[in-house]
């Protein structure tokens, strides 16, 4: 059964993570994603570490369910081929630095001339205007600029801390995938395409606001300095490992006291209300930690679960992929790549009852589908050979299936 985006074609000129992950999500959901790559090695992540069979794990994990075509966009014939592909596509996605797409002839005006109702998507780091618009961007820069690094530190006074994952890149990808789908829905209703612009900075600030920008919300109250709430996070050491426990309601607090066998905490004036427990969070977490060190994780998790207290084990990456719950949810899938061998990947997160997402295609070799894709927009074998001879394509495709 085809996925919910089956029948839509996405022309993908992105590289690295934010763009490729966005289009992979659309591909997982059934879209025909055509990855347009340069002949000088293609997507930068192809050269990454953790390799097997000539493929980097980062490329494999961001580019399944796509077909690859190589076009040398410095060549007029390749630009003409790209525009012919755009005429047969529903969305065009690029993550060049602002202004680059226009300079190389693939800006909105040029692409919309080929298909007036196309959804044109620009993904950037800082956006198209302002003093940082033209700066090169990687994930840590957005973590620092957006305030995310100080959120991670716990206060404005503490040394900022980076997340040990590229959250801005991946969050931008998820936001972009939703925005592209929304723009396609709007086109279905109105018959008109539009330009979707999204920066990593915008995605992160939108992400932070619901939970981390409370003191910045009320305009008349000024902008207070964020004070440190606690020197502890919600990871607790047990006798043999780590667990996490989080309580908010009075009922959960009473359950924690019962599970930890600390009845005296009920009468402690520092903890009698949720507001007081938040105000005295440092003392509360320290007391909790002192008790949890006394028994193994499994025993605590069982006692806390019986008391209906929110809790979970803290797992390593190797542990989580083998956990019975992850297996029950069938979150991790295995399949064979023709060159990289047996792969393990997380499936598409959203589950559709009637149009399920699926891993249909492994990440492609560079230019693997060039001839196939050009044939779909009426290039004859002789015309493709002529393009290749002119230098508009790669010299020889890496592989065909």
C-alpha positions as MATLAB code, in Angstrom:
seq = 'XXXXXXXXXXXXXXXXXXXXXXXXXXXXXXXXXXXXXXXXXXXXXXXXXXXXXXXXXXXXXXXXXXXXXXXXXXXXXXXXXXXXXXXXXXXXXXXXXXXXXXXXXXXXXXXXXXXXXXXXXXXXXXXXXXXXXXXXXXXXXXXXXXXXXXXXXXXXXXXXXXXXXXXXXXXXXXXXXXXXXXXXXXXXXXXXXXXXXXXXXXXXXXXXXXXXXXXXXXXXXXXXXXXXXXXXXXXXXXXXXXXXXXXXXXXXXXXXXXXXXXXXXXXXXXXXXXXXXXXXXXXXXXXXXXXXXXXXXXXXXXXXXXXXXXXXXXXXXXXXXXXXXXXXXXXXXXXXXXXXXXXXXXXXXXXXXXXXXXXXXXXXXXXXXXXXXXXXXXXXXXXXXXXXXXXXXXXXXXXXX';
ca = [
       0.000    0.000    0.000;
       1.528    3.401   -0.955;
       2.427    6.001    1.646;
       0.399    9.170    2.243;
       2.615   11.274   -0.060;
       2.643    8.773   -2.915;
       2.234   10.622   -6.218;
       4.180   13.708   -5.139;
       7.636   14.338   -6.574;
      10.242   16.275   -4.589;
      13.301   17.715   -6.314;
      15.988   17.784   -3.635;
      19.128   19.906   -4.055;
      20.075   19.813   -0.373;
      23.124   18.354    1.356;
      24.393   17.622    4.885;
      21.515   16.948    7.336;
      18.741   19.534    7.680;
      17.617   19.327    4.043;
      18.298   15.645    3.330;
      16.572   14.488    6.524;
      13.530   16.632    5.672;
      13.208   15.110    2.214;
      13.898   11.603    3.552;
      10.897   11.980    5.855;
       8.808   12.830    2.786;
      10.307    9.859    0.957;
       9.494    7.545    3.855;
       5.910    8.740    3.537;
       5.756    7.805   -0.133;
       7.029   10.821   -2.076;
       9.308   10.273   -5.076;
      12.418   12.157   -3.951;
      14.977   12.920   -6.657;
      18.314   13.856   -5.106;
      20.253   16.184   -7.421;
      23.994   15.994   -6.755;
      27.104   17.588   -8.162;
      29.640   15.398  -10.017;
      32.451   16.286   -7.595;
      31.389   13.780   -4.932;
      27.791   14.806   -4.337;
      26.358   15.295   -0.860;
      29.146   16.145    1.595;
      28.045   13.386    3.978;
      29.037   10.759    1.400;
      32.618   11.355    2.585;
      31.816   10.889    6.284;
      33.161    8.350    8.776;
      31.645    5.023    9.949;
      31.848    3.527    6.472;
      31.074    0.195    4.864;
      30.870   -0.779    1.223;
      31.819    2.742    0.175;
      28.957    4.373    2.088;
      29.078    6.599    5.178;
      26.492    5.917    7.877;
      25.442    9.581    7.945;
      24.602    9.494    4.249;
      22.713    6.204    4.593;
      20.712    7.500    7.563;
      19.553   10.683    5.814;
      19.027    9.568    2.235;
      17.016    6.382    1.980;
      13.897    6.396   -0.224;
      15.571    8.657   -2.789;
      16.927    8.368   -6.302;
      20.168   10.124   -7.250;
      20.878   12.070  -10.406;
      24.123   13.890  -11.069;
      23.873   17.244  -12.833;
      26.738   19.670  -13.342;
      24.739   22.849  -12.793;
      27.614   24.950  -14.128;
      26.667   23.577  -17.554;
      23.685   25.164  -19.407;
      22.431   21.780  -20.607;
      22.331   20.489  -17.024;
      20.373   23.566  -15.922;
      17.923   22.923  -18.738;
      17.558   19.311  -17.574;
      16.952   20.469  -14.005;
      14.207   22.820  -15.138;
      12.587   20.015  -17.116;
      12.620   17.945  -13.955;
      11.189   20.881  -11.994;
       8.323   21.081  -14.482;
       7.430   17.519  -13.485;
       7.874   18.054   -9.730;
       5.639   19.270   -6.919;
       8.290   20.760   -4.638;
      11.835   22.067   -5.058;
      14.017   22.080   -1.939;
      17.422   23.757   -1.556;
      19.618   24.702    1.404;
      22.212   26.905   -0.269;
      23.417   30.006    1.545;
      20.993   32.886    0.781;
      21.630   34.263   -2.714;
      23.538   31.237   -4.043;
      20.508   29.595   -5.685;
      19.828   32.759   -7.673;
      23.474   33.078   -8.718;
      23.619   29.565  -10.120;
      20.271   29.831  -11.896;
      17.993   27.794   -9.619;
      16.283   30.573   -7.650;
      12.532   30.726   -7.236;
      11.923   32.829  -10.334;
      13.834   30.455  -12.598;
      12.192   27.328  -11.171;
       8.696   28.831  -11.095;
       9.068   29.706  -14.780;
       9.292   25.955  -15.385;
       6.394   25.110  -13.064;
       4.282   28.053  -11.866;
       2.533   26.152   -9.040;
       5.633   24.506   -7.575;
       6.298   24.673   -3.841;
       9.760   26.267   -3.611;
      11.589   25.678   -0.333;
      14.638   27.545    1.008;
      16.344   26.211    4.147;
      19.058   28.377    5.681;
      21.007   28.854    8.887;
      20.206   32.377   10.085;
      17.601   33.384    7.466;
      17.688   35.622    4.402;
      18.108   39.005    6.059;
      19.917   40.548    9.003;
      23.625   40.835    9.837;
      24.169   37.058   10.086;
      22.336   36.097    6.875;
      25.442   35.482    4.784;
      27.487   33.689    7.421;
      28.357   30.004    7.025;
      26.430   27.932    9.543;
      26.806   24.650   11.354;
      24.704   23.247   14.168;
      26.851   24.454   17.138;
      26.579   28.070   15.961;
      22.789   27.910   16.162;
      22.934   26.178   19.547;
      24.993   29.079   20.857;
      23.168   31.939   19.134;
      19.624   30.729   19.905;
      20.113   30.427   23.672;
      19.869   26.641   23.541;
      23.378   26.281   25.026;
      22.419   28.381   28.056;
      19.154   26.462   28.442;
      21.253   23.308   28.550;
      23.553   24.898   31.154;
      20.614   25.566   33.476;
      21.135   29.308   33.982;
      22.557   32.439   32.399;
      25.374   32.440   34.978;
      26.588   28.894   34.298;
      29.001   28.021   31.504;
      26.943   27.317   28.355;
      26.779   23.672   27.307;
      26.228   22.222   23.850;
      23.880   19.300   23.344;
      25.840   16.261   22.218;
      23.545   15.864   19.210;
      22.812   18.158   16.285;
      19.362   19.166   17.497;
      19.016   22.357   15.372;
      19.785   20.444   12.160;
      17.333   17.643   12.896;
      14.646   19.898   14.330;
      14.841   22.083   11.213;
      14.403   18.958    9.090;
      11.266   17.890   10.933;
       9.860   21.432   10.788;
      10.637   21.642    7.070;
       8.972   18.308    6.319;
       5.779   19.465    8.031;
       5.896   22.855    6.284;
       6.382   21.268    2.847;
       3.436   18.955    3.430;
       1.302   21.920    4.562;
       2.267   23.894    1.447;
       1.364   20.933   -0.766;
      -2.016   20.697    0.982;
      -2.572   24.423    0.440;
      -1.755   23.980   -3.244;
      -4.263   21.143   -3.495;
      -6.916   23.520   -2.164;
      -5.951   26.729   -3.986;
      -4.050   25.574   -7.061;
      -1.182   27.899   -6.153;
       2.349   27.149   -5.089;
       4.321   29.326   -2.701;
       7.802   29.938   -1.320;
       8.459   28.273    2.043;
      11.403   29.857    3.867;
      12.817   28.319    7.023;
      16.018   28.884    8.987;
      17.597   26.760   11.689;
      17.416   29.765   14.020;
      13.649   30.123   13.545;
      13.070   26.420   14.084;
      15.020   26.379   17.358;
      13.437   29.538   18.783;
       9.963   28.180   18.015;
      11.014   24.922   19.683;
      12.323   26.616   22.826;
       9.401   28.948   23.449;
       6.747   26.516   24.781;
       8.892   25.345   27.707;
      12.035   27.443   28.095;
      11.086   31.081   27.466;
       8.543   31.719   30.224;
      10.505   34.653   31.662;
      10.677   36.214   28.182;
       6.928   35.920   27.551;
       5.406   38.837   29.501;
       6.560   42.072   27.902;
       5.799   44.439   30.756;
       7.853   42.364   33.198;
      11.193   43.101   31.539;
      13.827   40.473   30.773;
      15.058   38.852   33.985;
      18.298   36.933   34.258;
      17.627   33.204   34.276;
      18.687   31.871   37.664;
      19.911   28.331   38.095;
      17.114   26.069   39.282;
      19.245   23.155   40.388;
      22.758   21.810   40.082;
      21.213   18.377   39.466;
      19.364   17.101   36.443;
      16.771   14.339   36.619;
      19.241   11.497   36.137;
      19.695    9.624   39.407;
      22.447    7.183   40.327;
      21.307    3.885   41.789;
      23.298    1.049   43.332;
      24.040   -0.383   39.875;
      23.285    2.260   37.255;
      21.034    5.204   36.466;
      17.324    5.943   36.256;
      15.241    9.036   35.688;
      12.256   10.037   37.812;
      10.035   13.095   37.339;
       7.148   14.125   39.578;
       4.882   17.151   39.180;
       1.497   16.542   40.797;
       0.722   16.067   44.493;
      -0.387   12.511   43.768;
       2.932   11.697   42.103;
       4.830   13.297   44.999;
       2.949   11.105   47.473;
       3.696    8.067   45.284;
       7.394    8.904   45.293;
       7.389    9.217   49.085;
       5.659    5.856   49.359;
       8.059    4.117   46.946;
      11.127    5.623   48.619;
       9.735    4.949   52.128;
      10.324    8.517   53.309;
       7.047    9.496   55.076;
       8.697   12.443   56.852;
       8.853   14.317   53.520;
       5.056   14.722   53.603;
       5.321   17.119   56.552;
       8.409   18.964   55.306;
       7.277   22.600   54.804;
       9.587   22.949   51.796;
       7.642   20.352   49.810;
       3.954   20.721   50.688;
       2.881   22.249   47.332;
       4.111   22.004   43.713;
       5.265   25.638   43.897;
       7.288   25.012   47.058;
       8.786   21.855   45.588;
       9.896   23.880   42.560;
      11.288   26.637   44.771;
      13.251   24.101   46.829;
      14.180   21.862   43.917;
      17.853   21.615   44.889;
      17.106   20.181   48.334;
      14.374   17.908   46.971;
      16.545   16.367   44.272;
      19.486   15.910   46.631;
      17.311   14.049   49.135;
      15.874   11.886   46.360;
      19.323   11.079   45.024;
      20.604   10.073   48.453;
      17.833    7.498   48.830;
      18.045    6.097   45.289;
      21.725    5.186   45.695;
      20.696    2.499   48.163;
      19.098   -0.051   45.821;
      19.490   -1.398   42.252;
      17.739    0.249   39.296;
      15.369   -2.645   38.579;
      14.063   -2.666   42.146;
      13.475    1.089   42.150;
      11.771    1.030   38.752;
       9.429   -1.712   39.936;
       8.555    0.110   43.172;
       8.075    3.460   41.404;
       5.919    1.918   38.666;
       3.684    0.248   41.272;
       3.232    3.675   42.888;
       2.369    5.174   39.467;
       5.394    7.486   39.571;
       6.801    8.525   36.149;
      10.155    6.755   35.782;
      12.370    5.009   33.249;
      15.795    3.449   32.966;
      18.601    5.580   31.517;
      19.831    3.486   28.587;
      22.881    3.600   26.388;
      22.443    3.683   22.617;
      23.290   -0.019   22.451;
      20.741   -0.816   25.165;
      17.835    1.180   23.770;
      17.860   -0.512   20.368;
      17.549   -3.899   22.120;
      15.012   -2.916   24.783;
      11.803   -5.023   24.800;
       9.643   -1.908   24.559;
      11.448   -0.687   21.428;
      11.044   -4.183   19.999;
       7.328   -4.201   20.828;
       6.904   -0.892   19.029;
       8.976   -2.159   16.073;
      10.815    1.176   15.977;
      14.086   -0.248   14.651;
      14.040   -1.928   11.249;
      16.660   -3.989    9.463;
      17.099   -4.301    5.711;
      19.784   -4.987    3.120;
      21.684   -2.305    1.212;
      23.197   -3.561   -2.062;
      26.658   -2.196   -1.203;
      26.710   -1.381    2.533;
      25.154   -4.692    3.589;
      22.689   -5.284    6.406;
      21.529   -1.998    7.970;
      19.682   -1.107   11.160;
      17.683    2.164   11.156;
      14.806    3.799   12.989;
      11.640    3.652   10.917;
       9.531    6.688   10.135;
       8.094    7.892   13.459;
       4.523    8.675   12.359;
       2.262    5.653   11.876;
      -0.558    5.852    9.327;
      -3.478    3.434    9.582;
      -4.319    3.411    5.857;
      -1.191    4.668    4.048;
       1.817    3.357    5.976;
       5.281    4.820    5.565;
       7.981    2.354    4.528;
      11.638    1.956    3.644;
      11.247    1.363   -0.091;
      14.679    2.300   -1.444;
      18.152    2.208    0.103;
      20.314    5.327   -0.054;
      21.500    5.623   -3.665;
      24.925    5.557   -5.220;
      26.029    8.892   -6.642;
      24.229    9.305   -9.961;
      22.739    5.813   -9.760;
      19.430    6.881  -11.307;
      20.606    9.598  -13.696;
      19.599    7.799  -16.896;
      16.337    6.511  -15.414;
      15.237    9.934  -14.159;
      16.110   11.750  -17.372;
      14.167    9.159  -19.353;
      11.112    9.995  -17.251;
      11.212   13.576  -18.554;
      11.563   12.446  -22.178;
      15.324   12.404  -22.691;
      16.253    9.701  -25.196;
      19.299    7.477  -24.639;
      21.137    9.396  -27.351;
      20.326   12.733  -25.677;
      21.554   11.423  -22.317;
      24.757   10.216  -23.943;
      25.212   13.654  -25.506;
      24.717   15.362  -22.138;
      27.318   13.080  -20.618;
      29.758   13.732  -23.441;
      29.285   17.497  -22.978;
      30.135   17.272  -19.270;
      26.625   18.075  -18.085;
      26.489   14.739  -16.214;
      28.989   12.525  -14.479;
      31.339   10.530  -16.662;
      30.101    7.119  -15.558;
      27.410    6.298  -12.982;
      28.729    4.551   -9.874;
      26.206    1.803  -10.161;
      22.822    0.663  -11.389;
      20.310   -1.749   -9.933;
];
